[in-house]
Amino acid sequence: MTQTYFDLPEKINEQLLTRAKKLSPALLCDGMQKLGIAKNGAMDASLMPIDEQKIMVGTACTVDTEDGDNFPIHVAIYQGKPDYVMIVAGKNSMERAYLGDLLAGAADAVGLSGIVVDGCVRDKLGLKELAIPVYSKGIMQRSPVKKGPGKINVPVFCAGVSVNPGDLVVGDADGVTVVPRNVVEKVIELAEEKLFYELQRATLINDYKQARENGTELPELAPSWVIDMLDKQSYSTES
């Protein structure tokens, strides 16, 4: 398809993408929570990776479709470019697969960083063999239909989250988080702060375990915020 049928959103800054690759969807959710963003960008719990070992980070491009119609997905993939994550707002359709390993293989060939499908896919074993991460709500062997036109690179609602073309999309074994483009840098900063805190906590937990095993003095295991909250609350042992 040499003709261009739509424009892709501007890619997120490469430095921000590099920083995001060191963070998990959970940490980014925590960052959004600190900003008071509703639902924290977390897609539905039922949306899970085909292969839990793969990590997905990229700029959102979107497809709006329904009832297992994958014609607009074909169009979007053949016009795709590296570093974009395709968000398929499939309206939670579970009756047909929106794509299989051939179409995902084409997405892999053009360099897409991932595919998120609010609906089903098929060819699970074939999808696992591809380098591209794929997320879906289930596996269904029934084939897609081709009707169109659908919509490409418009604001969509996918797996419980509003997604605009150009947003940051990050996925791992836990699921997918979408960060609105206008707060990406701030959310990454807050997520990095949380990562630093978690690394400190992990070190302390390990130190406690070692002290217990060695019979030496135990460090304080409870975080300071737990102690602060306990000072303001009380527990009764009465039934």
C-alpha positions as CSV (number, residue, x, y, z in Angstrom):
1,M,0.0,0.0,0.0
2,T,2.1,2.9,-1.3
3,Q,-0.7,5.4,-0.9
4,T,-1.0,7.0,2.6
5,Y,-4.6,6.8,3.9
6,F,-4.1,8.4,7.3
7,D,-1.5,10.2,9.4
8,L,0.2,8.5,12.4
9,P,0.4,10.5,15.6
10,E,3.8,12.1,16.5
11,K,6.0,9.6,18.3
12,I,6.7,10.1,22.0
13,N,10.2,11.5,22.6
14,E,12.8,8.7,22.4
15,Q,14.3,9.6,25.7
16,L,11.0,9.2,27.4
17,L,10.4,5.9,25.8
18,T,13.8,4.7,26.9
19,R,12.9,5.7,30.5
20,A,9.5,4.1,30.2
21,K,11.1,0.8,29.2
22,K,12.7,0.6,32.7
23,L,9.3,0.9,34.4
24,S,6.4,-1.4,34.8
25,P,2.7,-0.8,34.0
26,A,2.1,-1.0,37.8
27,L,4.6,1.7,38.5
28,L,3.1,4.0,35.9
29,C,-0.3,3.3,37.4
30,D,1.1,4.4,40.7
31,G,2.4,7.6,39.1
32,M,-1.0,8.4,37.6
33,Q,-2.7,7.7,40.9
34,K,-0.5,10.4,42.5
35,L,-1.8,12.8,39.9
36,G,-5.4,11.8,40.7
37,I,-6.1,10.4,37.2
38,A,-9.2,8.2,37.2
39,K,-8.7,4.5,36.8
40,N,-4.9,5.2,36.6
41,G,-4.8,4.1,33.0
42,A,-5.1,0.4,33.8
43,M,-6.8,-1.6,31.1
44,D,-9.3,-4.4,32.1
45,A,-7.9,-7.2,34.2
46,S,-9.2,-9.7,31.6
47,L,-6.8,-8.2,28.9
48,M,-3.7,-10.3,29.2
49,P,-0.6,-11.1,27.1
50,I,-0.3,-14.1,24.8
51,D,3.3,-14.4,26.0
52,E,4.1,-13.1,29.5
53,Q,7.8,-12.9,28.7
54,K,7.4,-10.0,26.3
55,I,7.5,-6.3,27.2
56,M,5.6,-3.7,25.2
57,V,6.4,0.1,25.1
58,G,5.4,2.5,22.4
59,T,3.2,5.3,21.1
60,A,-0.5,4.5,20.6
61,C,-2.1,4.3,17.2
62,T,-5.8,3.3,17.2
63,V,-8.3,1.3,15.3
64,D,-12.0,1.5,16.1
65,T,-14.0,-1.6,14.9
66,E,-16.6,-4.1,16.1
67,D,-18.2,-7.6,15.7
68,G,-14.9,-9.2,14.6
69,D,-14.4,-6.9,11.6
70,N,-10.6,-6.8,10.9
71,F,-10.6,-4.9,7.6
72,P,-9.6,-1.6,9.3
73,I,-6.9,-3.5,11.3
74,H,-5.4,-4.7,7.9
75,V,-5.4,-1.1,6.6
76,A,-3.7,0.2,9.8
77,I,-1.1,-2.5,10.0
78,Y,0.0,-2.1,6.4
79,Q,0.5,1.6,7.0
80,G,2.2,1.1,10.3
81,K,5.7,2.0,11.4
82,P,8.2,1.0,14.1
83,D,7.7,2.1,17.7
84,Y,3.9,2.3,17.6
85,V,1.5,0.1,19.6
86,M,-1.7,-0.6,17.8
87,I,-4.8,-0.3,20.1
88,V,-7.7,-2.2,18.6
89,A,-11.0,-1.0,20.2
90,G,-13.0,-4.1,19.4
91,K,-15.9,-3.4,21.8
92,N,-15.2,-6.6,23.8
93,S,-16.3,-8.8,20.9
94,M,-15.8,-12.4,21.8
95,E,-17.5,-14.2,18.9
96,R,-14.7,-14.0,16.4
97,A,-10.9,-13.5,16.4
98,Y,-9.8,-10.0,15.2
99,L,-6.4,-11.4,14.0
100,G,-4.1,-14.4,14.0
101,D,-0.4,-15.1,13.5
102,L,-0.4,-14.0,9.8
103,L,-1.7,-10.5,10.5
104,A,0.3,-10.1,13.7
105,G,3.3,-11.3,11.6
106,A,2.7,-8.5,9.2
107,A,2.6,-6.1,12.1
108,D,5.9,-7.5,13.4
109,A,7.4,-7.1,9.9
110,V,6.6,-3.4,9.7
111,G,8.1,-2.9,13.2
112,L,5.1,-2.3,15.4
113,S,5.9,-2.5,19.1
114,G,2.8,-4.3,20.1
115,I,-0.9,-5.0,19.5
116,V,-3.7,-4.6,22.1
117,V,-7.1,-6.2,21.2
118,D,-10.3,-5.5,23.1
119,G,-11.6,-8.9,22.0
120,C,-10.2,-12.2,20.8
121,V,-7.3,-13.4,18.7
122,R,-6.4,-16.9,17.4
123,D,-3.3,-18.9,16.6
124,K,-2.0,-18.7,20.1
125,L,1.1,-20.8,19.5
126,G,2.0,-19.0,16.3
127,L,1.6,-15.6,18.1
128,K,4.0,-16.7,20.8
129,E,6.7,-17.4,18.2
130,L,6.6,-13.9,16.9
131,A,8.7,-11.1,18.5
132,I,5.7,-8.7,18.7
133,P,3.8,-8.6,22.0
134,V,0.1,-9.3,21.6
135,Y,-2.6,-8.7,24.3
136,S,-6.2,-9.8,24.1
137,K,-9.2,-10.8,26.2
138,G,-9.3,-14.4,24.9
139,I,-8.7,-17.0,22.2
140,M,-11.4,-17.7,19.6
141,Q,-10.7,-19.9,16.5
142,R,-13.7,-18.5,14.5
143,S,-12.4,-16.3,11.7
144,P,-12.8,-12.5,11.4
145,V,-15.1,-10.8,8.9
146,K,-14.1,-8.0,6.5
147,K,-16.6,-5.2,6.2
148,G,-15.1,-1.9,7.1
149,P,-14.6,0.9,7.1
150,G,-14.0,1.3,10.8
151,K,-12.0,4.3,12.1
152,I,-8.2,4.7,12.3
153,N,-6.3,7.0,14.6
154,V,-9.3,8.5,16.4
155,P,-9.9,8.7,20.2
156,V,-11.2,5.3,21.3
157,F,-12.4,3.5,24.4
158,C,-10.5,0.2,24.8
159,A,-10.7,-2.3,27.6
160,G,-12.0,0.2,30.1
161,V,-9.6,3.1,29.2
162,S,-9.9,6.1,26.9
163,V,-7.0,6.1,24.5
164,N,-5.9,8.9,22.2
165,P,-3.5,8.5,19.3
166,G,-0.1,9.5,20.7
167,D,-0.6,8.3,24.2
168,L,2.1,6.1,25.9
169,V,1.3,2.4,26.1
170,V,3.2,0.0,28.3
171,G,2.5,-3.7,28.9
172,D,4.1,-6.6,30.7
173,A,2.9,-9.9,32.3
174,D,0.5,-7.9,34.6
175,G,-1.4,-6.1,31.8
176,V,-1.5,-2.8,30.0
177,T,-1.3,0.8,31.2
178,V,-2.0,3.8,29.0
179,V,-0.6,7.2,30.0
180,P,-2.1,10.3,28.4
181,R,0.5,12.1,26.3
182,N,0.2,15.5,28.1
183,V,1.3,13.9,31.4
184,V,3.8,11.3,30.2
185,E,6.9,13.0,31.5
186,K,5.4,13.8,34.9
187,V,4.0,10.3,35.3
188,I,7.4,8.8,34.4
189,E,9.1,11.0,37.0
190,L,6.7,9.8,39.7
191,A,7.0,6.2,38.6
192,E,10.8,6.5,38.8
193,E,10.5,7.8,42.4
194,K,8.3,4.8,43.3
195,L,10.8,2.4,41.7
196,F,13.5,3.9,43.9
197,Y,11.4,3.4,46.9
198,E,10.6,-0.2,46.0
199,L,14.3,-1.0,45.4
200,Q,15.0,0.4,48.9
201,R,12.2,-1.7,50.4
202,A,13.5,-4.9,48.6
203,T,16.9,-4.3,50.1
204,L,15.4,-3.9,53.6
205,I,13.3,-7.0,53.2
206,N,16.4,-9.0,52.2
207,D,18.4,-7.5,55.1
208,Y,15.6,-8.5,57.5
209,K,15.6,-12.1,56.2
210,Q,19.4,-12.4,56.5
211,A,19.3,-11.0,60.0
212,R,16.6,-13.5,61.0
213,E,18.6,-16.4,59.5
214,N,21.8,-15.2,61.2
215,G,20.2,-14.5,64.5
216,T,21.3,-10.9,64.5
217,E,19.3,-7.8,65.5
218,L,16.3,-7.4,63.2
219,P,15.8,-4.0,61.4
220,E,12.4,-2.4,61.4
221,L,10.4,-4.1,58.7
222,A,7.2,-2.1,58.6
223,P,7.4,1.0,56.4
224,S,7.1,4.4,58.1
225,W,3.7,5.1,56.6
226,V,2.3,1.9,58.3
227,I,3.6,3.1,61.6
228,D,2.2,6.6,61.1
229,M,-1.2,5.2,60.3
230,L,-1.1,2.8,63.2
231,D,-0.5,5.7,65.6
232,K,-3.8,7.2,64.3
233,Q,-5.8,4.0,64.5
234,S,-6.6,1.2,67.0
235,Y,-7.5,-2.4,66.8
236,S,-9.8,-4.2,69.2
237,T,-9.3,-7.8,70.2
238,E,-12.9,-8.0,71.3
239,S,-15.3,-10.1,69.2
